[in-house]
Amino acid sequence: MFARRVSMHLKPNSVAQFTEKEEKEVLPVIRLQKGFRDLISFVSPSGTEAFAITLWDGPESAEAYNRETYPRMVKLLGNVIEGTPVVDTYNVCNSTYHKIAAAAA
């Protein structure tokens, strides 16, 4: 399993709008992407920072999403985020939610 972490600066007072856009516009698109497994989003208590972790069946699926669909998702969130999001990628080594032990072995 493979993970992408996208860190973003939110515009002031935009948490509700960010959450709604993610639920109604981003998730429906990302759920259709080959290899997509899950998305978990976090917002800081101050409401100024957010990050999302997406889980993929492998790096190839995550890279295809990054090339083909991710730029459109950034545009969708353009009125609630400031600056350019920062993307980091990881190999998932453990999860209590997903059964990945066999894949990691």
MIKEMI-757029 format. One record per atom (N, C-alpha, C, O): atom name; x, y, z; residue number from 1. Coordinates in steps of 0.05 Angstrom, whole numbers, padded with zeros to 5 digits. Example, Ala and Ser with C-alpha at 12.3 -4.5 7.8 and 13.67 -1.06 7.14 Angstrom:
% residues 2
+-------+--------+--------+--------+------+
| mimar |      x |      y |      z | baba |
+-------+--------+--------+--------+------+
|     N |  00264 | -00114 |  00156 |    1 |
|    CA |  00246 | -00090 |  00156 |    1 |
|     C |  00264 | -00066 |  00156 |    1 |
|     O |  00285 | -00066 |  00169 |    1 |
|     N |  00257 | -00045 |  00142 |    2 |
|    CA |  00273 | -00021 |  00143 |    2 |
|     C |  00258 |  00001 |  00157 |    2 |
|     O |  00268 |  00023 |  00161 |    2 |
+-------+--------+--------+--------+------+
% end
This chain:
% residues 105
+-------+--------+--------+--------+------+
| mimar |      x |      y |      z | baba |
+-------+--------+--------+--------+------+
|     N |  00017 | -00023 |  00000 |    1 |
|    CA |  00000 |  00000 |  00000 |    1 |
|     C |  00018 |  00025 |  00000 |    1 |
|     O |  00041 |  00024 |  00010 |    1 |
|     N |  00008 |  00046 | -00011 |    2 |
|    CA |  00023 |  00071 | -00015 |    2 |
|     C |  00006 |  00094 | -00005 |    2 |
|     O | -00018 |  00094 | -00008 |    2 |
|     N |  00019 |  00115 |  00006 |    3 |
|    CA |  00005 |  00138 |  00016 |    3 |
|     C |  00016 |  00164 |  00005 |    3 |
|     O |  00040 |  00167 |  00000 |    3 |
|     N | -00003 |  00183 |  00001 |    4 |
|    CA |  00004 |  00210 | -00006 |    4 |
|     C | -00006 |  00228 |  00016 |    4 |
|     O | -00029 |  00225 |  00025 |    4 |
|     N |  00011 |  00246 |  00026 |    5 |
|    CA |  00002 |  00266 |  00046 |    5 |
|     C |  00004 |  00293 |  00033 |    5 |
|     O |  00025 |  00302 |  00023 |    5 |
|     N | -00019 |  00307 |  00032 |    6 |
|    CA | -00020 |  00334 |  00020 |    6 |
|     C | -00025 |  00354 |  00043 |    6 |
|     O | -00046 |  00353 |  00056 |    6 |
|     N | -00006 |  00372 |  00047 |    7 |
|    CA | -00009 |  00393 |  00068 |    7 |
|     C | -00017 |  00419 |  00055 |    7 |
|     O | -00006 |  00427 |  00034 |    7 |
|     N | -00036 |  00433 |  00068 |    8 |
|    CA | -00047 |  00457 |  00057 |    8 |
|     C | -00050 |  00479 |  00079 |    8 |
|     O | -00055 |  00473 |  00102 |    8 |
|     N | -00047 |  00504 |  00071 |    9 |
|    CA | -00054 |  00527 |  00087 |    9 |
|     C | -00082 |  00535 |  00079 |    9 |
|     O | -00088 |  00540 |  00056 |    9 |
|     N | -00100 |  00536 |  00099 |   10 |
|    CA | -00127 |  00545 |  00093 |   10 |
|     C | -00131 |  00575 |  00096 |   10 |
|     O | -00118 |  00587 |  00112 |   10 |
|     N | -00148 |  00586 |  00079 |   11 |
|    CA | -00155 |  00614 |  00082 |   11 |
|     C | -00171 |  00618 |  00107 |   11 |
|     O | -00183 |  00599 |  00117 |   11 |
|     N | -00170 |  00642 |  00119 |   12 |
|    CA | -00185 |  00647 |  00144 |   12 |
|     C | -00214 |  00640 |  00141 |   12 |
|     O | -00227 |  00645 |  00121 |   12 |
|     N | -00224 |  00627 |  00162 |   13 |
|    CA | -00253 |  00620 |  00165 |   13 |
|     C | -00263 |  00603 |  00141 |   13 |
|     O | -00286 |  00606 |  00132 |   13 |
|     N | -00247 |  00584 |  00132 |   14 |
|    CA | -00255 |  00568 |  00109 |   14 |
|     C | -00258 |  00538 |  00115 |   14 |
|     O | -00261 |  00522 |  00097 |   14 |
|     N | -00256 |  00531 |  00140 |   15 |
|    CA | -00257 |  00502 |  00147 |   15 |
|     C | -00283 |  00489 |  00137 |   15 |
|     O | -00282 |  00468 |  00125 |   15 |
|     N | -00306 |  00501 |  00143 |   16 |
|    CA | -00331 |  00490 |  00134 |   16 |
|     C | -00333 |  00487 |  00104 |   16 |
|     O | -00342 |  00467 |  00093 |   16 |
|     N | -00323 |  00507 |  00090 |   17 |
|    CA | -00323 |  00507 |  00061 |   17 |
|     C | -00304 |  00486 |  00050 |   17 |
|     O | -00310 |  00472 |  00031 |   17 |
|     N | -00281 |  00483 |  00063 |   18 |
|    CA | -00261 |  00463 |  00055 |   18 |
|     C | -00273 |  00435 |  00058 |   18 |
|     O | -00271 |  00419 |  00040 |   18 |
|     N | -00285 |  00430 |  00081 |   19 |
|    CA | -00297 |  00404 |  00087 |   19 |
|     C | -00319 |  00398 |  00067 |   19 |
|     O | -00321 |  00375 |  00057 |   19 |
|     N | -00336 |  00417 |  00061 |   20 |
|    CA | -00358 |  00413 |  00042 |   20 |
|     C | -00347 |  00407 |  00014 |   20 |
|     O | -00357 |  00389 |  00000 |   20 |
|     N | -00328 |  00423 |  00005 |   21 |
|    CA | -00316 |  00418 | -00022 |   21 |
|     C | -00303 |  00391 | -00024 |   21 |
|     O | -00306 |  00377 | -00044 |   21 |
|     N | -00289 |  00383 | -00003 |   22 |
|    CA | -00276 |  00357 | -00003 |   22 |
|     C | -00297 |  00335 | -00005 |   22 |
|     O | -00293 |  00316 | -00020 |   22 |
|     N | -00318 |  00337 |  00011 |   23 |
|    CA | -00339 |  00316 |  00011 |   23 |
|     C | -00355 |  00315 | -00015 |   23 |
|     O | -00360 |  00293 | -00025 |   23 |
|     N | -00362 |  00338 | -00025 |   24 |
|    CA | -00380 |  00339 | -00048 |   24 |
|     C | -00367 |  00340 | -00075 |   24 |
|     O | -00379 |  00332 | -00095 |   24 |
|     N | -00342 |  00350 | -00076 |   25 |
|    CA | -00329 |  00353 | -00102 |   25 |
|     C | -00304 |  00336 | -00106 |   25 |
|     O | -00299 |  00324 | -00127 |   25 |
|     N | -00287 |  00334 | -00085 |   26 |
|    CA | -00262 |  00319 | -00087 |   26 |
|     C | -00267 |  00289 | -00084 |   26 |
|     O | -00259 |  00273 | -00102 |   26 |
|     N | -00281 |  00281 | -00063 |   27 |
|    CA | -00285 |  00252 | -00058 |   27 |
|     C | -00299 |  00237 | -00081 |   27 |
|     O | -00291 |  00215 | -00088 |   27 |
|     N | -00320 |  00248 | -00092 |   28 |
|    CA | -00333 |  00233 | -00115 |   28 |
|     C | -00314 |  00228 | -00138 |   28 |
|     O | -00316 |  00207 | -00151 |   28 |
|     N | -00295 |  00246 | -00143 |   29 |
|    CA | -00276 |  00242 | -00165 |   29 |
|     C | -00255 |  00222 | -00157 |   29 |
|     O | -00248 |  00204 | -00172 |   29 |
|     N | -00244 |  00226 | -00133 |   30 |
|    CA | -00221 |  00209 | -00125 |   30 |
|     C | -00230 |  00180 | -00121 |   30 |
|     O | -00214 |  00161 | -00125 |   30 |
|     N | -00255 |  00176 | -00113 |   31 |
|    CA | -00265 |  00148 | -00109 |   31 |
|     C | -00265 |  00133 | -00135 |   31 |
|     O | -00265 |  00108 | -00135 |   31 |
|     N | -00266 |  00146 | -00158 |   32 |
|    CA | -00266 |  00133 | -00184 |   32 |
|     C | -00238 |  00126 | -00194 |   32 |
|     O | -00236 |  00113 | -00215 |   32 |
|     N | -00218 |  00135 | -00180 |   33 |
|    CA | -00190 |  00131 | -00190 |   33 |
|     C | -00181 |  00103 | -00185 |   33 |
|     O | -00186 |  00091 | -00163 |   33 |
|     N | -00169 |  00091 | -00204 |   34 |
|    CA | -00158 |  00064 | -00202 |   34 |
|     C | -00138 |  00062 | -00179 |   34 |
|     O | -00120 |  00078 | -00177 |   34 |
|     N | -00142 |  00043 | -00162 |   35 |
|    CA | -00124 |  00038 | -00140 |   35 |
|     C | -00129 |  00054 | -00115 |   35 |
|     O | -00115 |  00050 | -00095 |   35 |
|     N | -00149 |  00072 | -00115 |   36 |
|    CA | -00155 |  00088 | -00091 |   36 |
|     C | -00166 |  00070 | -00069 |   36 |
|     O | -00184 |  00053 | -00075 |   36 |
|     N | -00157 |  00074 | -00045 |   37 |
|    CA | -00167 |  00058 | -00022 |   37 |
|     C | -00181 |  00075 | -00001 |   37 |
|     O | -00202 |  00067 |  00009 |   37 |
|     N | -00170 |  00098 |  00006 |   38 |
|    CA | -00182 |  00113 |  00028 |   38 |
|     C | -00171 |  00141 |  00028 |   38 |
|     O | -00149 |  00147 |  00017 |   38 |
|     N | -00186 |  00159 |  00040 |   39 |
|    CA | -00177 |  00187 |  00045 |   39 |
|     C | -00184 |  00194 |  00073 |   39 |
|     O | -00207 |  00190 |  00083 |   39 |
|     N | -00165 |  00206 |  00088 |   40 |
|    CA | -00169 |  00215 |  00115 |   40 |
|     C | -00159 |  00244 |  00116 |   40 |
|     O | -00136 |  00249 |  00108 |   40 |
|     N | -00175 |  00262 |  00125 |   41 |
|    CA | -00168 |  00291 |  00126 |   41 |
|     C | -00167 |  00301 |  00155 |   41 |
|     O | -00181 |  00291 |  00172 |   41 |
|     N | -00149 |  00320 |  00159 |   42 |
|    CA | -00145 |  00331 |  00186 |   42 |
|     C | -00144 |  00362 |  00183 |   42 |
|     O | -00133 |  00372 |  00163 |   42 |
|     N | -00155 |  00376 |  00202 |   43 |
|    CA | -00154 |  00405 |  00203 |   43 |
|     C | -00144 |  00413 |  00231 |   43 |
|     O | -00153 |  00402 |  00251 |   43 |
|     N | -00125 |  00431 |  00232 |   44 |
|    CA | -00114 |  00440 |  00258 |   44 |
|     C | -00136 |  00454 |  00274 |   44 |
|     O | -00155 |  00465 |  00263 |   44 |
|     N | -00134 |  00454 |  00301 |   45 |
|    CA | -00153 |  00468 |  00318 |   45 |
|     C | -00156 |  00497 |  00311 |   45 |
|     O | -00178 |  00509 |  00314 |   45 |
|     N | -00135 |  00510 |  00301 |   46 |
|    CA | -00136 |  00538 |  00294 |   46 |
|     C | -00151 |  00542 |  00267 |   46 |
|     O | -00160 |  00565 |  00261 |   46 |
|     N | -00154 |  00521 |  00252 |   47 |
|    CA | -00168 |  00523 |  00226 |   47 |
|     C | -00152 |  00535 |  00204 |   47 |
|     O | -00162 |  00542 |  00183 |   47 |
|     N | -00125 |  00537 |  00208 |   48 |
|    CA | -00109 |  00549 |  00188 |   48 |
|     C | -00092 |  00529 |  00172 |   48 |
|     O | -00081 |  00535 |  00151 |   48 |
|     N | -00090 |  00504 |  00182 |   49 |
|    CA | -00074 |  00484 |  00169 |   49 |
|     C | -00092 |  00459 |  00165 |   49 |
|     O | -00109 |  00452 |  00182 |   49 |
|     N | -00087 |  00445 |  00143 |   50 |
|    CA | -00100 |  00419 |  00139 |   50 |
|     C | -00081 |  00401 |  00124 |   50 |
|     O | -00063 |  00410 |  00110 |   50 |
|     N | -00086 |  00375 |  00127 |   51 |
|    CA | -00072 |  00356 |  00110 |   51 |
|     C | -00091 |  00332 |  00105 |   51 |
|     O | -00108 |  00326 |  00122 |   51 |
|     N | -00086 |  00320 |  00083 |   52 |
|    CA | -00102 |  00296 |  00075 |   52 |
|     C | -00083 |  00274 |  00068 |   52 |
|     O | -00062 |  00278 |  00055 |   52 |
|     N | -00090 |  00250 |  00077 |   53 |
|    CA | -00075 |  00226 |  00070 |   53 |
|     C | -00092 |  00209 |  00052 |   53 |
|     O | -00115 |  00202 |  00060 |   53 |
|     N | -00082 |  00203 |  00029 |   54 |
|    CA | -00097 |  00184 |  00012 |   54 |
|     C | -00080 |  00158 |  00011 |   54 |
|     O | -00056 |  00159 |  00010 |   54 |
|     N | -00095 |  00136 |  00011 |   55 |
|    CA | -00082 |  00110 |  00009 |   55 |
|     C | -00088 |  00097 | -00017 |   55 |
|     O | -00111 |  00099 | -00027 |   55 |
|     N | -00068 |  00084 | -00029 |   56 |
|    CA | -00069 |  00073 | -00056 |   56 |
|     C | -00059 |  00045 | -00055 |   56 |
|     O | -00044 |  00037 | -00038 |   56 |
|     N | -00067 |  00029 | -00075 |   57 |
|    CA | -00058 |  00001 | -00076 |   57 |
|     C | -00028 | -00001 | -00083 |   57 |
|     O | -00016 | -00021 | -00077 |   57 |
|     N | -00017 |  00019 | -00094 |   58 |
|    CA |  00012 |  00020 | -00100 |   58 |
|     C |  00021 |  00046 | -00111 |   58 |
|     O |  00004 |  00063 | -00117 |   58 |
|     N |  00047 |  00051 | -00114 |   59 |
|    CA |  00057 |  00077 | -00124 |   59 |
|     C |  00048 |  00083 | -00152 |   59 |
|     O |  00045 |  00107 | -00159 |   59 |
|     N |  00043 |  00063 | -00169 |   60 |
|    CA |  00034 |  00069 | -00196 |   60 |
|     C |  00007 |  00083 | -00197 |   60 |
|     O |  00003 |  00101 | -00212 |   60 |
|     N | -00011 |  00073 | -00180 |   61 |
|    CA | -00038 |  00086 | -00179 |   61 |
|     C | -00036 |  00114 | -00168 |   61 |
|     O | -00049 |  00132 | -00179 |   61 |
|     N | -00020 |  00118 | -00148 |   62 |
|    CA | -00017 |  00145 | -00136 |   62 |
|     C | -00004 |  00164 | -00156 |   62 |
|     O | -00012 |  00187 | -00158 |   62 |
|     N |  00015 |  00154 | -00171 |   63 |
|    CA |  00029 |  00171 | -00191 |   63 |
|     C |  00010 |  00178 | -00214 |   63 |
|     O |  00011 |  00200 | -00224 |   63 |
|     N | -00006 |  00159 | -00222 |   64 |
|    CA | -00026 |  00164 | -00244 |   64 |
|     C | -00046 |  00186 | -00234 |   64 |
|     O | -00052 |  00204 | -00250 |   64 |
|     N | -00055 |  00183 | -00210 |   65 |
|    CA | -00073 |  00203 | -00199 |   65 |
|     C | -00059 |  00231 | -00198 |   65 |
|     O | -00071 |  00251 | -00206 |   65 |
|     N | -00035 |  00231 | -00189 |   66 |
|    CA | -00020 |  00256 | -00187 |   66 |
|     C | -00017 |  00270 | -00214 |   66 |
|     O | -00020 |  00294 | -00216 |   66 |
|     N | -00012 |  00255 | -00235 |   67 |
|    CA | -00009 |  00266 | -00262 |   67 |
|     C | -00035 |  00275 | -00274 |   67 |
|     O | -00037 |  00296 | -00286 |   67 |
|     N | -00055 |  00257 | -00272 |   68 |
|    CA | -00079 |  00261 | -00287 |   68 |
|     C | -00102 |  00276 | -00273 |   68 |
|     O | -00117 |  00290 | -00287 |   68 |
|     N | -00104 |  00274 | -00247 |   69 |
|    CA | -00128 |  00284 | -00233 |   69 |
|     C | -00121 |  00305 | -00212 |   69 |
|     O | -00137 |  00323 | -00208 |   69 |
|     N | -00099 |  00301 | -00198 |   70 |
|    CA | -00092 |  00319 | -00176 |   70 |
|     C | -00092 |  00349 | -00183 |   70 |
|     O | -00103 |  00365 | -00167 |   70 |
|     N | -00082 |  00357 | -00206 |   71 |
|    CA | -00083 |  00386 | -00212 |   71 |
|     C | -00111 |  00397 | -00212 |   71 |
|     O | -00116 |  00420 | -00204 |   71 |
|     N | -00130 |  00381 | -00221 |   72 |
|    CA | -00158 |  00390 | -00221 |   72 |
|     C | -00169 |  00393 | -00192 |   72 |
|     O | -00185 |  00411 | -00187 |   72 |
|     N | -00160 |  00375 | -00175 |   73 |
|    CA | -00169 |  00376 | -00147 |   73 |
|     C | -00158 |  00401 | -00133 |   73 |
|     O | -00172 |  00413 | -00117 |   73 |
|     N | -00134 |  00408 | -00139 |   74 |
|    CA | -00122 |  00433 | -00128 |   74 |
|     C | -00138 |  00457 | -00137 |   74 |
|     O | -00143 |  00475 | -00121 |   74 |
|     N | -00146 |  00458 | -00162 |   75 |
|    CA | -00162 |  00480 | -00172 |   75 |
|     C | -00190 |  00481 | -00158 |   75 |
|     O | -00200 |  00503 | -00152 |   75 |
|     N | -00202 |  00458 | -00153 |   76 |
|    CA | -00227 |  00457 | -00139 |   76 |
|     C | -00225 |  00470 | -00112 |   76 |
|     O | -00244 |  00482 | -00102 |   76 |
|     N | -00202 |  00466 | -00099 |   77 |
|    CA | -00199 |  00477 | -00072 |   77 |
|     C | -00186 |  00505 | -00071 |   77 |
|     O | -00181 |  00516 | -00050 |   77 |
|     N | -00182 |  00516 | -00095 |   78 |
|    CA | -00168 |  00541 | -00097 |   78 |
|     C | -00179 |  00564 | -00081 |   78 |
|     O | -00164 |  00581 | -00073 |   78 |
|     N | -00205 |  00565 | -00077 |   79 |
|    CA | -00216 |  00588 | -00062 |   79 |
|     C | -00216 |  00583 | -00032 |   79 |
|     O | -00225 |  00601 | -00017 |   79 |
|     N | -00206 |  00560 | -00022 |   80 |
|    CA | -00204 |  00556 |  00006 |   80 |
|     C | -00176 |  00551 |  00016 |   80 |
|     O | -00171 |  00549 |  00040 |   80 |
|     N | -00157 |  00548 | -00002 |   81 |
|    CA | -00129 |  00544 |  00006 |   81 |
|     C | -00112 |  00567 | -00004 |   81 |
|     O | -00118 |  00581 | -00023 |   81 |
|     N | -00090 |  00571 |  00011 |   82 |
|    CA | -00070 |  00592 |  00004 |   82 |
|     C | -00045 |  00578 | -00005 |   82 |
|     O | -00036 |  00559 |  00008 |   82 |
|     N | -00033 |  00588 | -00026 |   83 |
|    CA | -00008 |  00577 | -00035 |   83 |
|     C | -00011 |  00550 | -00049 |   83 |
|     O | -00033 |  00542 | -00056 |   83 |
|     N |  00012 |  00537 | -00052 |   84 |
|    CA |  00013 |  00511 | -00065 |   84 |
|     C |  00014 |  00489 | -00044 |   84 |
|     O |  00032 |  00490 | -00027 |   84 |
|     N | -00003 |  00469 | -00045 |   85 |
|    CA | -00001 |  00447 | -00027 |   85 |
|     C |  00025 |  00432 | -00030 |   85 |
|     O |  00037 |  00432 | -00051 |   85 |
|     N |  00034 |  00420 | -00008 |   86 |
|    CA |  00059 |  00405 | -00008 |   86 |
|     C |  00052 |  00375 | -00007 |   86 |
|     O |  00036 |  00366 |  00010 |   86 |
|     N |  00063 |  00360 | -00026 |   87 |
|    CA |  00056 |  00331 | -00028 |   87 |
|     C |  00081 |  00315 | -00020 |   87 |
|     O |  00103 |  00319 | -00030 |   87 |
|     N |  00077 |  00296 | -00002 |   88 |
|    CA |  00097 |  00277 |  00006 |   88 |
|     C |  00086 |  00249 |  00001 |   88 |
|     O |  00062 |  00245 |  00003 |   88 |
|     N |  00103 |  00230 | -00005 |   89 |
|    CA |  00094 |  00202 | -00010 |   89 |
|     C |  00108 |  00183 |  00009 |   89 |
|     O |  00131 |  00188 |  00017 |   89 |
|     N |  00094 |  00161 |  00015 |   90 |
|    CA |  00105 |  00142 |  00034 |   90 |
|     C |  00096 |  00113 |  00026 |   90 |
|     O |  00075 |  00110 |  00014 |   90 |
|     N |  00112 |  00094 |  00033 |   91 |
|    CA |  00103 |  00066 |  00033 |   91 |
|     C |  00090 |  00061 |  00060 |   91 |
|     O |  00100 |  00069 |  00081 |   91 |
|     N |  00067 |  00049 |  00060 |   92 |
|    CA |  00052 |  00043 |  00085 |   92 |
|     C |  00064 |  00017 |  00096 |   92 |
|     O |  00065 | -00003 |  00082 |   92 |
|     N |  00073 |  00018 |  00121 |   93 |
|    CA |  00086 | -00005 |  00133 |   93 |
|     C |  00067 | -00019 |  00153 |   93 |
|     O |  00071 | -00043 |  00159 |   93 |
|     N |  00046 | -00005 |  00162 |   94 |
|    CA |  00028 | -00018 |  00181 |   94 |
|     C |  00002 | -00002 |  00182 |   94 |
|     O |  00002 |  00023 |  00179 |   94 |
|     N | -00020 | -00016 |  00186 |   95 |
|    CA | -00046 | -00003 |  00189 |   95 |
|     C | -00064 | -00022 |  00204 |   95 |
|     O | -00066 | -00046 |  00198 |   95 |
|     N | -00079 | -00012 |  00224 |   96 |
|    CA | -00098 | -00029 |  00238 |   96 |
|     C | -00124 | -00029 |  00222 |   96 |
|     O | -00141 | -00046 |  00227 |   96 |
|     N | -00128 | -00010 |  00204 |   97 |
|    CA | -00153 | -00008 |  00189 |   97 |
|     C | -00152 | -00026 |  00164 |   97 |
|     O | -00173 | -00038 |  00157 |   97 |
|     N | -00130 | -00027 |  00151 |   98 |
|    CA | -00127 | -00042 |  00126 |   98 |
|     C | -00109 | -00066 |  00131 |   98 |
|     O | -00090 | -00065 |  00147 |   98 |
|     N | -00115 | -00088 |  00118 |   99 |
|    CA | -00099 | -00112 |  00121 |   99 |
|     C | -00076 | -00111 |  00101 |   99 |
|     O | -00079 | -00117 |  00077 |   99 |
|     N | -00053 | -00102 |  00111 |  100 |
|    CA | -00030 | -00099 |  00092 |  100 |
|     C | -00006 | -00115 |  00101 |  100 |
|     O |  00014 | -00115 |  00086 |  100 |
|     N | -00007 | -00129 |  00123 |  101 |
|    CA |  00016 | -00145 |  00133 |  101 |
|     C |  00026 | -00164 |  00112 |  101 |
|     O |  00050 | -00166 |  00108 |  101 |
|     N |  00009 | -00178 |  00097 |  102 |
|    CA |  00018 | -00197 |  00077 |  102 |
|     C |  00032 | -00183 |  00054 |  102 |
|     O |  00051 | -00194 |  00043 |  102 |
|     N |  00022 | -00159 |  00046 |  103 |
|    CA |  00035 | -00144 |  00024 |  103 |
|     C |  00062 | -00134 |  00032 |  103 |
|     O |  00080 | -00132 |  00016 |  103 |
|     N |  00065 | -00127 |  00058 |  104 |
|    CA |  00091 | -00115 |  00067 |  104 |
|     C |  00112 | -00137 |  00071 |  104 |
|     O |  00136 | -00131 |  00070 |  104 |
|     N |  00103 | -00162 |  00075 |  105 |
|    CA |  00122 | -00184 |  00080 |  105 |
|     C |  00138 | -00192 |  00056 |  105 |
|     O |  00155 | -00210 |  00057 |  105 |
+-------+--------+--------+--------+------+
% end
